[in-house]
Amino acid sequence: MATAWGGRGRSQLMRPRTRLLCEAWAGAVVFAGTFALTATVNPEQPGHYPTCPFRAATGLACPGCGSLRALHDLAHGHVVTALTHNAMLVVMLPVAMGAWLRVVTGRGRGRAMPRWVGCATLAVLAAWTVVRNLPAMRGVLTAP
């Protein structure tokens, strides 16, 4: 059905917004499940979670190493301990929550993120990986 909007019907124009909302809510459900699991099953106990493949292969901590322990600590109100397990996760959780709220409330207006945001995110994660593996930083920003 052709319309004044370039040949697309109104239902086709709504699909990207609906998909974005579905993805945002799916991400929230996955995060909530992970948070609930780590709150009840301590990652410090061996045998409950898989080992990090990057750490197993290189002996170095990846950007996500310590995230499960940090979530467990946050679930129990231990913010300072969570910072020692994965400071980047603790700092970025409020940012991620803000971005999620922007999507679900419609304030993002369906626009895609600028390309520089993705590039900056990758650069920050790469820098975080280097910094957290420096000998002087072990035990300061991240637990071994």
DSSP file (Angstrom, degrees, kcal/mol; ACC not computed):
  #  RESIDUE AA STRUCTURE BP1 BP2  ACC     N-H-->O    O-->H-N    N-H-->O    O-->H-N    TCO  KAPPA ALPHA  PHI   PSI    X-CA   Y-CA   Z-CA
    1    1 A M              0   0    0      0, 0.0     2,-0.3     0, 0.0     0, 0.0   0.000 360.0 360.0 360.0 119.0    0.0    0.0    0.0
    2    2 A A        +     0   0    0      2,-0.0     2,-0.2     6,-0.0     6,-0.1  -0.615 360.0 171.7 -84.5 139.2    1.6    3.3   -1.1
    3    3 A T    >>  -     0   0    0     -2,-0.3     4,-1.3     6,-0.1     3,-0.5  -0.761  51.6 -90.4-133.7-178.6    1.3    6.3    1.1
    4    4 A A  T 34 S+     0   0    0     -2,-0.2     5,-0.1     1,-0.2    -2,-0.0   0.562 111.7  79.3 -71.9  -7.2    2.7    9.8    1.2
    5    5 A W  T 34 S-     0   0    0      3,-0.4     3,-0.4     1,-0.1    -1,-0.2  -0.117 127.2 -74.4 -95.1  37.6    5.6    8.5    3.4
    6    6 A G  T <4 S-     0   0    0     -3,-0.5    -2,-0.2     1,-0.2     3,-0.1   0.790  89.0 -54.9  81.5  27.4    7.6    7.0    0.5
    7    7 A G  S  < S+     0   0    0     -4,-1.3     2,-0.4     1,-0.3    -1,-0.2   0.515 106.5 116.2  88.7   3.0    5.4    4.0   -0.2
    8    8 A R        -     0   0    0     -3,-0.4    -3,-0.4    -5,-0.1    -1,-0.3  -0.853  60.0-127.2-109.2 144.1    5.4    2.5    3.3
    9    9 A G    >>  -     0   0    0     -2,-0.4     4,-1.3    -3,-0.1     3,-0.6  -0.377  31.3-104.3 -79.0 165.5    2.4    2.0    5.5
   10   10 A R  H 3> S+     0   0    0      1,-0.2     4,-1.3     2,-0.2     3,-0.2   0.853 118.9  59.1 -59.4 -36.9    2.3    3.2    9.0
   11   11 A S  H 3> S+     0   0    0      1,-0.2     4,-0.7     2,-0.2    -1,-0.2   0.857 103.7  51.6 -64.0 -34.4    2.8   -0.3   10.5
   12   12 A Q  H <4 S+     0   0    0     -3,-0.6     3,-0.4     1,-0.2    -1,-0.2   0.829 106.3  54.2 -71.2 -30.6    6.1   -0.6    8.6
   13   13 A L  H  < S+     0   0    0     -4,-1.3     4,-0.4     1,-0.2    -1,-0.2   0.776 105.9  53.7 -72.0 -24.9    7.3    2.7   10.0
   14   14 A M  H  X S+     0   0    0     -4,-1.3     4,-2.2     1,-0.2     3,-0.3   0.676  87.1  83.9 -81.6 -18.1    6.6    1.5   13.6
   15   15 A R  H  X S+     0   0    0     -4,-0.7     4,-2.9    -3,-0.4     5,-0.2   0.885  85.1  52.0 -59.5 -45.2    8.7   -1.7   13.3
   16   16 A P  H  > S+     0   0    0      0, 0.0     4,-2.4     0, 0.0    -1,-0.2   0.910 112.4  47.0 -60.0 -39.4   12.1   -0.2   14.1
   17   17 A R  H  > S+     0   0    0     -4,-0.4     4,-2.3    -3,-0.3    -2,-0.2   0.913 113.3  48.4 -66.1 -42.7   10.8    1.4   17.3
   18   18 A T  H  X S+     0   0    0     -4,-2.2     4,-2.5     2,-0.2    -1,-0.2   0.913 112.2  48.9 -63.9 -42.6    9.1   -1.8   18.3
   19   19 A R  H  X S+     0   0    0     -4,-2.9     4,-2.6    -5,-0.2    -2,-0.2   0.919 110.0  51.6 -63.0 -43.1   12.2   -3.9   17.6
   20   20 A L  H  X S+     0   0    0     -4,-2.4     4,-2.3    -5,-0.2    -2,-0.2   0.908 111.1  47.8 -60.6 -42.9   14.3   -1.4   19.6
   21   21 A L  H  X S+     0   0    0     -4,-2.3     4,-2.7     2,-0.2     5,-0.2   0.906 110.9  50.9 -65.0 -41.8   11.9   -1.7   22.5
   22   22 A C  H  X S+     0   0    0     -4,-2.5     4,-2.4     1,-0.2    -2,-0.2   0.914 111.7  47.7 -62.0 -42.2   11.9   -5.5   22.3
   23   23 A E  H  X S+     0   0    0     -4,-2.6     4,-2.3     2,-0.2    -2,-0.2   0.901 111.7  50.4 -65.5 -40.6   15.7   -5.6   22.3
   24   24 A A  H  X S+     0   0    0     -4,-2.3     4,-2.0     2,-0.2    -2,-0.2   0.926 113.8  44.0 -63.9 -44.7   15.9   -3.2   25.3
   25   25 A W  H  X S+     0   0    0     -4,-2.7     4,-2.2     2,-0.2    -2,-0.2   0.866 111.7  53.4 -69.8 -35.2   13.4   -5.3   27.3
   26   26 A A  H  X S+     0   0    0     -4,-2.4     4,-2.4    -5,-0.2    -2,-0.2   0.917 109.6  49.1 -63.7 -42.1   15.1   -8.5   26.3
   27   27 A G  H  X S+     0   0    0     -4,-2.3     4,-2.6     1,-0.2    -2,-0.2   0.892 109.9  51.6 -62.4 -39.9   18.4   -7.0   27.5
   28   28 A A  H  X S+     0   0    0     -4,-2.0     4,-2.7     2,-0.2    -2,-0.2   0.892 109.7  49.3 -64.9 -39.0   16.8   -6.0   30.8
   29   29 A V  H  X S+     0   0    0     -4,-2.2     4,-2.4     2,-0.2    -2,-0.2   0.918 112.0  48.0 -66.0 -43.5   15.4   -9.5   31.4
   30   30 A V  H  X S+     0   0    0     -4,-2.4     4,-2.5     2,-0.2    -2,-0.2   0.928 113.9  47.2 -63.0 -44.6   18.8  -11.1   30.7
   31   31 A F  H  X S+     0   0    0     -4,-2.6     4,-3.0     2,-0.2     5,-0.2   0.931 111.8  50.1 -63.0 -44.9   20.5   -8.6   33.0
   32   32 A A  H  X S+     0   0    0     -4,-2.7     4,-2.6     1,-0.2    -1,-0.2   0.899 111.8  48.5 -61.2 -40.8   17.9   -9.1   35.8
   33   33 A G  H  X S+     0   0    0     -4,-2.4     4,-2.5     2,-0.2    -1,-0.2   0.919 113.3  46.6 -64.3 -43.9   18.4  -12.9   35.5
   34   34 A T  H  X S+     0   0    0     -4,-2.5     4,-2.7     2,-0.2     5,-0.2   0.913 113.1  49.8 -63.7 -42.5   22.1  -12.6   35.6
   35   35 A F  H  X S+     0   0    0     -4,-3.0     4,-1.8     1,-0.2    -2,-0.2   0.919 112.2  47.4 -62.8 -43.9   21.9  -10.3   38.6
   36   36 A A  H  X S+     0   0    0     -4,-2.6     4,-1.5    -5,-0.2    -2,-0.2   0.902 112.7  49.5 -64.7 -41.2   19.5  -12.6   40.4
   37   37 A L  H  X S+     0   0    0     -4,-2.5     4,-2.9     1,-0.2     3,-0.3   0.937 113.1  45.2 -64.0 -46.5   21.7  -15.6   39.7
   38   38 A T  H  < S+     0   0    0     -4,-2.7    -1,-0.2     1,-0.2    -2,-0.2   0.788 109.2  57.7 -70.5 -24.6   24.9  -13.9   41.0
   39   39 A A  H  < S+     0   0    0     -4,-1.8    -1,-0.2    -5,-0.2    -2,-0.2   0.847 118.0  31.5 -70.0 -32.4   23.0  -12.6   44.0
   40   40 A T  H  < S+     0   0    0     -4,-1.5     2,-0.6    -3,-0.3    -2,-0.2   0.782 119.2  51.0 -97.4 -30.0   22.1  -16.1   45.0
   41   41 A V  S  < S-     0   0    0     -4,-2.9    -1,-0.2    -5,-0.2    31,-0.1  -0.927  84.1-133.7-114.9 110.9   25.1  -18.2   43.8
   42   42 A N    >   -     0   0    0     -2,-0.6     3,-1.4     1,-0.2     6,-0.2  -0.427   3.4-149.5 -66.3 123.2   28.4  -16.8   44.9
   43   43 A P  T 3  S+     0   0    0      0, 0.0     6,-0.2     0, 0.0    -1,-0.2   0.665  92.9  71.2 -67.0 -15.0   30.9  -16.6   42.0
   44   44 A E  T 3  S+     0   0    0     25,-0.1    -2,-0.1     2,-0.1    25,-0.0   0.731  80.2  87.0 -72.4 -21.6   33.8  -17.2   44.5
   45   45 A Q  S X  S-     0   0    0     -3,-1.4     3,-0.9     1,-0.1     4,-0.3  -0.676  87.0-120.9 -80.2 126.4   32.6  -20.8   44.9
   46   46 A P  T 3  S+     0   0    0      0, 0.0    -2,-0.1     0, 0.0    -1,-0.1  -0.294  86.2  33.5 -68.8 151.0   34.2  -23.0   42.3
   47   47 A G  T 3  S+     0   0    0      2,-0.4    -2,-0.0    -4,-0.1     0, 0.0   0.348  92.2  87.8  94.7  -5.6   32.2  -25.0   39.8
   48   48 A H  S <  S+     0   0    0     -3,-0.9    -4,-0.1     1,-0.2    -7,-0.0   0.782  90.2  31.8 -96.4 -29.7   29.2  -22.7   39.4
   49   49 A Y  S    S-     0   0    0     -4,-0.3    -2,-0.4    -6,-0.2    -1,-0.2  -0.925  85.3-105.9-128.8 151.1   30.4  -20.5   36.5
   50   50 A P        -     0   0    0      0, 0.0     2,-0.1     0, 0.0    -2,-0.0  -0.369  39.8-106.7 -72.1 156.0   32.7  -21.1   33.5
   51   51 A T        -     0   0    0      1,-0.1     3,-0.0    -2,-0.1     0, 0.0  -0.458  41.0 -93.2 -78.1 156.7   36.2  -19.7   33.6
   52   52 A C     >  -     0   0    0      1,-0.2     4,-2.4    -2,-0.1     5,-0.2  -0.560  29.0-150.1 -69.7 122.5   37.0  -16.7   31.3
   53   53 A P  H  > S+     0   0    0      0, 0.0     4,-2.0     0, 0.0     5,-0.2   0.856  96.3  53.2 -65.6 -33.1   38.4  -18.1   28.0
   54   54 A F  H  > S+     0   0    0      2,-0.2     4,-2.5     1,-0.2     6,-0.5   0.931 112.1  44.4 -65.5 -44.8   40.6  -15.0   27.5
   55   55 A R  H  > S+     0   0    0      1,-0.2     4,-2.2     2,-0.2    -1,-0.2   0.880 112.5  52.3 -66.9 -37.8   42.2  -15.4   31.0
   56   56 A A  H  < S+     0   0    0     -4,-2.4    -1,-0.2     1,-0.2    -2,-0.2   0.872 116.1  40.5 -65.2 -36.1   42.6  -19.1   30.5
   57   57 A A  H  < S+     0   0    0     -4,-2.0    -2,-0.2    -5,-0.2    -1,-0.2   0.848 133.6  17.5 -81.5 -35.3   44.4  -18.5   27.2
   58   58 A T  H  < S-     0   0    0     -4,-2.5    -3,-0.2     2,-0.2    -2,-0.2   0.663  87.9-126.4-113.5 -21.0   46.5  -15.5   28.1
   59   59 A G  S  < S+     0   0    0     -4,-2.2     2,-0.3    -5,-0.4    -4,-0.2   0.481  75.3 114.5  81.5   1.7   46.7  -15.3   31.9
   60   60 A L  S    S-     0   0    0     -6,-0.5     2,-0.4     1,-0.0    -1,-0.3  -0.699  72.8-108.7-104.2 157.5   45.5  -11.7   31.6
   61   61 A A        -     0   0    0     -2,-0.3    71,-0.1    68,-0.2    72,-0.1  -0.713  29.8-145.3 -85.4 131.5   42.2  -10.2   32.8
   62   62 A C    >   -     0   0    0     -2,-0.4     3,-1.0     1,-0.1   -10,-0.0  -0.336  36.3 -92.9 -83.4 174.3   39.7   -9.2   30.0
   63   63 A P  T 3  S+     0   0    0      0, 0.0    26,-0.2     0, 0.0    25,-0.1   0.792 127.1  45.8 -60.1 -26.3   37.5   -6.2   30.4
   64   64 A G  T >  S+     0   0    0      2,-0.1     3,-2.4    24,-0.1     4,-0.3   0.567  79.6 121.8 -94.6  -9.0   34.7   -8.4   31.9
   65   65 A C  T <  S+     0   0    0     -3,-1.0    -4,-0.1     1,-0.3     0, 0.0  -0.312  80.6  20.7 -57.4 131.4   36.8  -10.4   34.3
   66   66 A G  T 3> S+     0   0    0     76,-0.1     4,-2.5    20,-0.1    -1,-0.3   0.376  87.7 118.6  91.6  -3.1   35.4   -9.9   37.8
   67   67 A S  H <> S+     0   0    0     -3,-2.4     4,-2.7     2,-0.2     5,-0.2   0.899  74.7  48.9 -64.5 -41.0   32.0   -8.8   36.6
   68   68 A L  H  > S+     0   0    0     -4,-0.3     4,-2.2     2,-0.2    -1,-0.2   0.916 113.6  46.8 -65.6 -41.0   30.1  -11.7   38.2
   69   69 A R  H  > S+     0   0    0      2,-0.2     4,-2.3     1,-0.2    -2,-0.2   0.891 112.3  51.2 -65.7 -37.9   31.9  -11.1   41.5
   70   70 A A  H  X S+     0   0    0     -4,-2.5     4,-2.7     2,-0.2    -2,-0.2   0.913 110.2  48.6 -65.4 -42.3   31.2   -7.4   41.2
   71   71 A L  H  X S+     0   0    0     -4,-2.7     4,-2.4     2,-0.2    -2,-0.2   0.897 110.4  51.8 -63.0 -39.8   27.4   -8.0   40.6
   72   72 A H  H  X S+     0   0    0     -4,-2.2     4,-1.1     2,-0.2    -2,-0.2   0.926 111.5  47.0 -61.2 -44.4   27.4  -10.4   43.5
   73   73 A D  H  <>S+     0   0    0     -4,-2.3     5,-3.1     1,-0.2     3,-0.4   0.910 111.9  50.0 -64.5 -42.2   28.9   -7.7   45.7
   74   74 A L  H ><5S+     0   0    0     -4,-2.7     3,-1.4     1,-0.2    -1,-0.2   0.884 106.0  56.5 -64.0 -37.6   26.5   -5.0   44.4
   75   75 A A  H 3<5S+     0   0    0     -4,-2.4    -1,-0.2     1,-0.3    -2,-0.2   0.790 111.7  43.5 -63.4 -26.7   23.5   -7.3   45.1
   76   76 A H  T 3<5S-     0   0    0     -4,-1.1    -1,-0.3    -3,-0.4    -2,-0.2   0.268 121.2-106.6-103.3  10.4   24.7   -7.5   48.7
   77   77 A G  T < 5S+     0   0    0     -3,-1.4     2,-1.1     1,-0.2    -3,-0.2   0.644  76.1 134.1  80.3  15.8   25.4   -3.8   49.0
   78   78 A H     >< +     0   0    0     -5,-3.1     4,-2.1     1,-0.2    -1,-0.2  -0.649  18.1 161.5 -99.6  77.4   29.2   -4.0   49.0
   79   79 A V  H  > S+     0   0    0     -2,-1.1     4,-2.1     1,-0.2    -1,-0.2   0.893  71.6  51.2 -67.2 -42.1   30.0   -1.2   46.5
   80   80 A V  H  > S+     0   0    0      1,-0.2     4,-1.2     2,-0.2    -1,-0.2   0.911 111.9  47.0 -64.8 -41.7   33.7   -0.8   47.5
   81   81 A T  H  > S+     0   0    0      1,-0.2     4,-1.3     2,-0.2     3,-0.3   0.891 109.5  54.8 -65.7 -38.6   34.4   -4.5   47.1
   82   82 A A  H  X S+     0   0    0     -4,-2.1     4,-2.4     1,-0.2     3,-0.3   0.883 103.2  56.8 -61.0 -38.1   32.6   -4.5   43.8
   83   83 A L  H  X S+     0   0    0     -4,-2.1     4,-0.6     1,-0.2    -1,-0.2   0.852 104.8  51.7 -61.9 -34.5   34.9   -1.7   42.6
   84   84 A T  H  < S+     0   0    0     -4,-1.2    59,-1.6    -3,-0.3    -1,-0.2   0.792 110.9  48.1 -74.0 -25.9   37.9   -3.9   43.3
   85   85 A H  H  < S-     0   0    0     -4,-1.3    -2,-0.2    57,-0.3    -1,-0.2   0.917 140.5 -14.5 -80.4 -44.1   36.4   -6.8   41.3
   86   86 A N  H  X  +     0   0    0     -4,-2.4     4,-1.7    -5,-0.1    -1,-0.2  -0.567  59.9 179.7-161.0  91.3   35.5   -4.7   38.2
   87   87 A A  H  X S+     0   0    0     54,-0.8     4,-2.5    -4,-0.6     5,-0.2   0.852  83.6  59.1 -62.8 -36.7   35.5   -0.9   38.6
   88   88 A M  H  > S+     0   0    0      1,-0.2     4,-2.4     2,-0.2    -1,-0.2   0.914 105.4  48.9 -61.7 -42.7   34.5   -0.4   34.9
   89   89 A L  H  > S+     0   0    0      1,-0.2     4,-1.6     2,-0.2    -1,-0.2   0.936 112.0  48.3 -61.1 -46.7   31.3   -2.4   35.4
   90   90 A V  H  < S+     0   0    0     -4,-1.7    -2,-0.2     1,-0.2    -1,-0.2   0.895 115.3  44.4 -63.3 -40.7   30.3   -0.5   38.5
   91   91 A V  H  X S+     0   0    0     -4,-2.5     4,-0.6     1,-0.2    -1,-0.2   0.866 115.9  46.7 -71.9 -36.4   31.0    2.9   36.9
   92   92 A M  H  X S+     0   0    0     -4,-2.4     4,-2.9    -5,-0.2     5,-0.2   0.644  90.6  80.9 -85.6 -14.4   29.2    2.0   33.7
   93   93 A L  H  X S+     0   0    0     -4,-1.6     4,-2.5     1,-0.2    -1,-0.2   0.929  94.5  46.5 -58.8 -46.2   26.1    0.4   35.2
   94   94 A P  H  > S+     0   0    0      0, 0.0     4,-2.2     0, 0.0    -1,-0.2   0.882 112.9  51.1 -63.5 -34.4   24.4    3.8   35.8
   95   95 A V  H  X S+     0   0    0     -4,-0.6     4,-2.3     2,-0.2    -2,-0.2   0.931 111.3  47.2 -65.2 -44.8   25.4    4.9   32.3
   96   96 A A  H  X S+     0   0    0     -4,-2.9     4,-2.4     1,-0.2    -1,-0.2   0.886 111.1  51.7 -64.0 -38.8   23.8    1.8   30.8
   97   97 A M  H  X S+     0   0    0     -4,-2.5     4,-2.6    -5,-0.2    -1,-0.2   0.896 109.4  50.3 -65.0 -39.4   20.7    2.3   32.9
   98   98 A G  H  X S+     0   0    0     -4,-2.2     4,-2.1     2,-0.2    -2,-0.2   0.911 111.1  48.0 -63.5 -42.8   20.4    5.8   31.6
   99   99 A A  H  X S+     0   0    0     -4,-2.3     4,-1.7     2,-0.2    -2,-0.2   0.902 111.6  50.7 -64.3 -40.7   20.8    4.7   28.0
  100  100 A W  H  X S+     0   0    0     -4,-2.4     4,-2.6     1,-0.2     5,-0.2   0.926 109.6  49.9 -63.2 -45.0   18.2    2.0   28.6
  101  101 A L  H  X S+     0   0    0     -4,-2.6     4,-2.1     1,-0.2     6,-0.3   0.883 107.3  55.5 -61.3 -37.8   15.7    4.5   30.1
  102  102 A R  H  X>S+     0   0    0     -4,-2.1     6,-1.6     1,-0.2     5,-1.1   0.887 110.9  45.0 -61.0 -39.4   16.3    6.7   27.1
  103  103 A V  H ><5S+     0   0    0     -4,-1.7     3,-0.8     4,-0.2    -2,-0.2   0.952 115.3  44.3 -70.9 -49.4   15.3    3.9   24.8
  104  104 A V  H 3<5S+     0   0    0     -4,-2.6    -2,-0.2     1,-0.3    -1,-0.2   0.764 114.5  48.8 -73.7 -23.4   12.2    2.7   26.7
  105  105 A T  H 3<5S-     0   0    0     -4,-2.1    -1,-0.3    -5,-0.2    -2,-0.2   0.563 111.5-119.2 -89.0  -7.7   10.8    6.2   27.3
  106  106 A G  T X<5S+     0   0    0     -3,-0.8     3,-1.1    -4,-0.5    -3,-0.2   0.563  76.9 126.0  85.3   7.6   11.3    7.2   23.7
  107  107 A R  T 3 < +     0   0    0     -5,-1.1    -4,-0.2    -6,-0.3    -5,-0.1   0.708  67.2  63.3 -73.2 -18.3   13.7   10.0   24.4
  108  108 A G  T >  S-     0   0    0     -6,-1.6     3,-2.0    -9,-0.1    -1,-0.3   0.618  95.8-145.5 -78.0 -11.5   16.2    8.5   21.9
  109  109 A R  T <   -     0   0    0     -3,-1.1     3,-0.1    -7,-0.3    -2,-0.1   0.714  55.6 -71.8  53.3  26.5   13.6    9.1   19.2
  110  110 A G  T 3  S+     0   0    0      1,-0.2    -1,-0.3    -7,-0.1     2,-0.2   0.540  91.8 146.5  74.7   5.5   14.7    5.9   17.4
  111  111 A R    <   -     0   0    0     -3,-2.0    -1,-0.2     1,-0.1     2,-0.1  -0.471  49.5-116.9 -76.9 147.6   17.9    7.5   16.2
  112  112 A A        -     0   0    0     -2,-0.2    -1,-0.1     1,-0.1     3,-0.1  -0.474  35.6 -97.1 -77.0 153.4   21.0    5.3   15.9
  113  113 A M        -     0   0    0     -2,-0.1    -1,-0.1     1,-0.1     5,-0.0  -0.430  46.8-101.0 -65.5 144.0   24.0    5.9   18.1
  114  114 A P    >>  -     0   0    0      0, 0.0     3,-1.3     0, 0.0     4,-0.9  -0.358  29.4-116.7 -63.4 150.4   26.7    8.0   16.4
  115  115 A R  H 3> S+     0   0    0      1,-0.3     4,-1.9     2,-0.2     3,-0.3   0.827 111.8  64.3 -58.8 -33.4   29.6    5.9   15.1
  116  116 A W  H 3> S+     0   0    0      1,-0.2     4,-2.9     2,-0.2    -1,-0.3   0.791  93.7  61.6 -65.7 -25.8   32.0    7.6   17.4
  117  117 A V  H <> S+     0   0    0     -3,-1.3     4,-2.3     2,-0.2    -1,-0.2   0.929 106.5  44.6 -65.9 -43.8   30.2    6.3   20.5
  118  118 A G  H  X S+     0   0    0     -4,-0.9     4,-2.3    -3,-0.3    -2,-0.2   0.913 115.1  48.1 -64.6 -42.8   31.0    2.7   19.4
  119  119 A C  H  X S+     0   0    0     -4,-1.9     4,-2.2     1,-0.2    -2,-0.2   0.909 112.4  49.0 -64.3 -42.1   34.6    3.6   18.6
  120  120 A A  H  X S+     0   0    0     -4,-2.9     4,-2.6     2,-0.2    -2,-0.2   0.891 109.6  52.6 -64.7 -39.2   35.0    5.4   21.9
  121  121 A T  H  X S+     0   0    0     -4,-2.3     4,-2.4     2,-0.2    -2,-0.2   0.931 110.5  47.0 -61.8 -46.3   33.5    2.4   23.8
  122  122 A L  H  X S+     0   0    0     -4,-2.3     4,-2.3     1,-0.2    -1,-0.2   0.891 112.2  50.7 -62.7 -39.2   36.0    0.0   22.2
  123  123 A A  H  X S+     0   0    0     -4,-2.2     4,-2.5     2,-0.2    -2,-0.2   0.912 110.8  48.4 -65.2 -42.3   38.9    2.4   22.9
  124  124 A V  H  X S+     0   0    0     -4,-2.6     4,-2.7     2,-0.2    -2,-0.2   0.913 111.9  49.2 -64.6 -42.7   37.9    2.7   26.6
  125  125 A L  H  X S+     0   0    0     -4,-2.4     4,-2.1     2,-0.2    -2,-0.2   0.890 111.8  48.9 -64.5 -38.9   37.5   -1.1   26.9
  126  126 A A  H  X S+     0   0    0     -4,-2.3     4,-2.0     2,-0.2    -2,-0.2   0.928 113.2  46.6 -65.3 -44.4   41.0   -1.6   25.3
  127  127 A A  H  X S+     0   0    0     -4,-2.5     4,-3.0     1,-0.2     5,-0.2   0.903 111.2  52.6 -63.6 -40.4   42.5    1.0   27.6
  128  128 A W  H  X S+     0   0    0     -4,-2.7     4,-2.6     1,-0.2    -1,-0.2   0.897 107.5  51.9 -61.5 -40.8   40.8   -0.6   30.6
  129  129 A T  H  X S+     0   0    0     -4,-2.1     4,-0.8     2,-0.2    -1,-0.2   0.914 113.1  44.3 -62.7 -42.6   42.2   -4.0   29.7
  130  130 A V  H >< S+     0   0    0     -4,-2.0     3,-0.7     2,-0.2     4,-0.4   0.948 115.3  47.3 -66.6 -48.7   45.7   -2.6   29.5
  131  131 A V  H >< S+     0   0    0     -4,-3.0     3,-1.3     1,-0.2     6,-0.2   0.908 109.8  51.8 -62.4 -43.6   45.4   -0.6   32.7
  132  132 A R  H 3< S+     0   0    0     -4,-2.6    -1,-0.2     1,-0.3    -2,-0.2   0.692 109.4  51.4 -71.1 -15.4   43.9   -3.4   34.8
  133  133 A N  T << S+     0   0    0     -4,-0.8    -1,-0.3    -3,-0.7    -2,-0.2   0.426  80.6 113.2 -99.3   0.2   46.8   -5.8   33.7
  134  134 A L  S X> S-     0   0    0     -3,-1.3     3,-1.4    -4,-0.4     4,-1.0  -0.516  74.7-126.5 -68.2 138.3   49.6   -3.4   34.7
  135  135 A P  G >4 S+     0   0    0      0, 0.0     3,-0.5     0, 0.0    -1,-0.1   0.859 108.9  55.5 -55.8 -36.6   51.6   -4.9   37.6
  136  136 A A  G 34 S+     0   0    0      1,-0.2    -4,-0.1     3,-0.0    -5,-0.0   0.740 108.8  48.3 -68.9 -21.3   51.1   -1.7   39.6
  137  137 A M  G X>>S+     0   0    0     -3,-1.4     3,-2.2    -6,-0.2     4,-1.5   0.602  78.6 114.1 -97.2 -13.0   47.3   -1.8   39.3
  138  138 A R  B <<5S+a  142   0A   0     -4,-1.0     5,-0.2    -3,-0.5    -5,-0.1  -0.408  91.0  10.6 -62.7 127.3   46.7   -5.5   40.2
  139  139 A G  T 345S+     0   0    0      3,-2.7    -1,-0.3   -55,-0.2     4,-0.1   0.270 120.0  75.0  87.1 -11.8   44.8   -5.5   43.5
  140  140 A V  T <45S+     0   0    0     -3,-2.2    -2,-0.2     2,-0.2     3,-0.1   0.897 115.9   7.1 -93.4 -61.6   44.1   -1.8   43.3
  141  141 A L  T  <5S+     0   0    0     -4,-1.5   -54,-0.8     1,-0.2     2,-0.4   0.699 138.2  27.2 -92.2 -23.0   41.4   -1.5   40.6
  142  142 A T  B   <S-a  138   0A   0     -5,-0.8    -3,-2.7   -56,-0.1   -57,-0.3  -0.999  76.3-121.2-143.1 142.7   40.8   -5.2   40.1
  143  143 A A              0   0    0    -59,-1.6    -3,-0.0    -2,-0.4    -5,-0.0  -0.563 360.0 360.0 -75.8 145.6   41.1   -8.2   42.2
  144  144 A P              0   0    0      0, 0.0    -1,-0.1     0, 0.0   -59,-0.1   0.519 360.0 360.0 -65.5 360.0   43.5  -10.9   40.8
